[in-house]
Amino acid sequence: MSSTTRHTRRGDTPPPRTGSSENEVLRGFLDYLRTSIAAKVDGAPEPQVRTAVVPSGTNLLGLLNHLTAVERWMFLRDGVTDWQATFRAAPGDSVADVVARYRETVERANVVLDMCTDLDAPVPRPRAGAPGPSVRWALTHMIEETGRHAGHADILRELIDGSTGR
């Protein structure tokens, strides 16, 4: 099967071609993964989107809700008291609500990241307290966290309705 056929059939989006600086590469890959997971959740059917289809109890909507909390904690310095609770969306939240909240959080996080030109500097913290991790570490961690959960989302979405691809 040619790569063109595979691309069309699966709907895959190739990894980004970014600028040459470390910051551009890290930001490019993080945004690529953010877009991928939001697209994976967007349009998923109810109630399957919040139904656990694996023994761990993980569900597609909960993954995106969790990533929203991680973005807010890492870049906007919102507190989290119960990380396990972030893996569940509120019963009244629709798929569109959770996807919109994630995308809005990403936009706000990117405003903070736009001010970060030194990857060795700590992530700015709007609240008083201990300095954050370096911007480099935060971006690398968010790439790992988002990529890991995007992989989970790929499997969950395929189990729900057969949808594949990035």
N, C-alpha and C positions, 0 to 999 in steps of 0.2 A: 504494500500500500504506500503510495507516495505521501510525502509530508504534507502536501497541499490537501489531499483527500483527508488525511488524519486531522489536520487543522480544521477543516470545514465540518467534519463529522463531530468532533469533540468540542468545538468552540473554544479551543485553547488560545490564550493570549500569551505570547512569548515574553520572557523576562525583559525588563526595560533596558534600553540603551541609554545610559546616563552620561553625565559629564565625566571629566577625568579626575576631579578632586575626590578625596575620601568622603567628604560631606555630601557631595552630589550623588555618589554611589550609594551610600547608606540611606540617604533620604529617598532616593529613587526606588530602591528595593523595598523599603518600608511602605511607601505609598502604593507600590505594585501589590504587595500582600494585603494592605488595607482594602484596596479596591476589589481584590479577588474575593476576600471573605464576605464583604458586604454584598457583592453580586451573588454569592452562593446562597445567602440567606434571603435576599430580596425575592419576593414572589413565591417562597416556599409555602405549601398549603397548610392550613390549620386543620385539625389540631396536631398533625404529625410534626410540625416544626418545633413544638414544645414537648413532644412525647419522647421518652427515652426508648431508643431502639437498640441499645447496648446495655450489658449488665451494670456498667458503672453509673448509669443514670444520666449520662451526658445527652444533651439535646441541642439541636441546631440553634434555636433562639437563645438558649442559655449561654452558648459559646460567645455569641456576639455581645450579649449583655455583659459577660465577664470581660471581654476585650475593651469594652467601653470603660469599665471601672479601672482596668489597668492603665489605659491611656490617661484617664483623669488623675489617677494617683501619680503616675510617672511625670507627666508634663504640666498638669494643672494643680497638682498637690492637694487633691481632694482626699480626705481620709477614708479608709476602709476598715471597718471593725470586724467583718465576717466575710472572708474571701470565698468560702463555700457558698454563701448566699448569693454571691454575684453570678453564679452559674445558673440562676433561675430568673427568668423575666417575670414581672408582675402579671398576674392573671388578666388584668385589664389592658395590658400592652399588646397592641397588634404587631404583626411583623413590620408594617410600615413605620410604626412608632419606634421600635427598637433600631431599625436600620437608620432612620432619620436621626435619632439620638447619637448613634455611633458616628455617622458622617459629620454631624455638627461638632462632636467632641474632637474628631480628627482635624477639622478646620481650626478649632481653637488651639489644639496642640501644635499645629503647624505655624500658627502665629507666634507662639513661644519659640519654636525651633528656628523660625526665620531670624530671630534676634541672636541666635547662638552661632557665632562664626568661629569660635575656638573650641574644637572638639575635646580639648583637655580641661576646659573650664567646667565647673559643676552646672548641672541643669538649674535654671533659675527657680527659686522657690518663692511663690507669692506670700507664704506664711513664714513667720519667724521660726527658727529651729535649726537643726543640723543642716549643713550643706548637702545638696543632692549628689548623686553619682555624677561622673563626668558625662558630658553630652555623648561622647563616643560609646561609653558603656550603655547609656540609656537607649541609644539608637540600636546598638547591637542586641541588647536584651529584647527590645520591642520587635525586632526582626525575628528573633528566635521564638518569642511568645506568639506573635501573630502567625508565623509560618507553621508552627506546631499545631495551632488550633485551626488554621486553614486546611491542613491535612485532615484533621478530624472532621471538619465540615464537609470536605469532599466526600468522605465515606458516608457520613450521615445523610447528606442530600441524595446520594445515589441509592441508599437504602430506602429513603422516603419515596422518591418518584422517578428514580433512574437517571436523573440529571447528572451529567459528567462534564468535565472540562473546567478551565479557569475563566 
